[in-house]
């Protein structure tokens, strides 16, 4: 049995989980998220207020979907209660970020033009310093995707370490050309 899939999903107070066949909708103080669970997996409300995810048999496909479905539903519950956040930092002389509202950022990353990034619905940006900013939202997948796309604008350079990186990310540095 899947170690992750068999764990019950605790539902805190103020969170409403609606199960309609394969559709699971989670409504909480920060918003609403919904997900359609793949076919053989069943989602049920337990007596003690938790949500249980079960699979019909031990086929490989069902085993793979079991833990995945449980984690996706647990992430929805966490998202509507606490939300998700990714912190990114910018390293490099002249590299900086500026807020153009809660859903738009303007980057100066050494290009001949500023790079403007718009947030999709449900994602907001917070700029703490010109070199430190946060991507916030209730959908873990959207937050991670936007953060990855921003990091992709100017990946950290292995020689000097310049670029956009996650806070705390360790960049493996390379030694430059050896001189005579």
N, C-alpha and C positions, 0 to 999 in steps of 0.2 A: 504494500500500500504506500502511496506517496506520502512522505513525511510532511510536506507542506499542504498537500491537498486535503488530508484528513483533519487538519486543524479547524476548529470552528472559528467563524469570523465574528468577533464581538461588535455589537451595534450600540454605540453610546446613546445617552439620552439626547433628544432633539434631532435625531437622525431617523428618517423614514425610508425603509427598504421595501420596494414594491416588486413582486415577482409575478410576471404575466407570461407563463409558458417559458420560453427561452430568453425573454427580455427582462433585464434587471435594471431598475431605476433607483438611484439613491438620491434622496433630497435632504439637505442639511442647511446649517446657518450660512454657509458660503456660496451655496448654489445647488444645481442639480446636474447629475451625470447619469448616463445610461449606457448599457452595453448588452449586446446579444451574445449569449453563451452558445458555443458550438453544440451541435445536435446531440451526441450521446450523453453529454454531461447534464446532470440534474441539480438544480439549486432549490433548496427548501428552507423555510423558516422553522427553527427548532422551538421547543417549549420554553426554554429559558431566555428567549429573545435574541439568540445568536442565529447566524446563517450558516447552513451546512452545504457543502458541495460534494456530490457523490458521482461515481462512475459505474456503469453496468457490468464491466468485465475488465480483464487485465490485458487487452490488446495494446500494442505499442502506441497507436494513435490516441487511444483513450487515456492511457497513462500519461502521455505528454500533455494532453489538454486538461487533465485533472488539476495539477498544480498551477498551471497557467491561469485557468479560470478562477481559482480561489484567490490568487495573487491580484488579478485585475479587479475583482470585486473588493478585496481588502484595500487596494489603492484608491478606489472610488470613495470608500468610507473615510479613509484618512484625508483625502482631498477636500471633501465637503465639510470636514470638521477643522482641520489644521491648515490645509493647503500645502503646496510644495514650493520650494525655492531653490534656485541655483545661483551661486555667487561666482562672478567672473572678474578677473583683474587684467589690466592692460600694462604691459611692461615695454618700455622703449621711449627714447627721447622724442618728444613731440606727439606721442600717441595719446589720445584722450577721447572721452565720450561726453556728450552733452545731452540732457533731456530736452526733448521737444514735446512735452506733454507726457501723460502716464503711459501712452501706447506708442511712442515714437522715440527713437534714439538717433543721434547723429555722431558718427565716428570719424576721427581724424587718425588714419592709420598709415600715413606715409605715402598715400596715393596722391595723384594730382587733383583729386576731387574728394569732398566729404561723402561718406557712405551712410545712407539713411536706412534704418531698419524699422518696419512697422510690425506691431504685435498683432497676432490673430485674436479673434474674440475669446475672452476668458483669460488672457495673459496680460500682465502689466509689468512695467519696468520701474526700478528705483535706482537713482544714481546717488551713491553715497559720497564719493570723491571723483575727481576727473579720471581716475584710473581704477575705480572700483564700482561695480554696479550689480544689481540683482534682477533675476527673471522670476516672477511670482505667478502662480495660478493654481487652479484646483485640479487640472488634468495633468498627471505626471508625465504622460507621453508628450503632450504639447510643450510643456516647460522644458523637457530634455531636448526635444527637437529644435526649438528656437535657440536654446543655449548652444547646441552643437553647430547650428548654422551660423551663429555670430562668431563662434570660435574659428569656423572655417574661413571667415573673411581674411584673417591674418593668423595662420597657425604659428605656434611658438617655434622660433628658429633654433635648431640644435647648436649653432655656433655661438650666438650672442644671447639667446634666450628671449629675444624680442617677440612680441605678438600678444594675442588674446589667449588667456588660459583660465581654467577653473581655479578657484582659490584652493591652495594647498596642493595643486597638481605638480608633480616632480617631472622636470624636463631633463632627459638624458643629454648631457652636453658632449659635444665632440671637440677634439683638439683640432686647431686650424692647421694650415700648411706649415711644415717645418722650414725655417729659414736656414741659410747657409751658416 
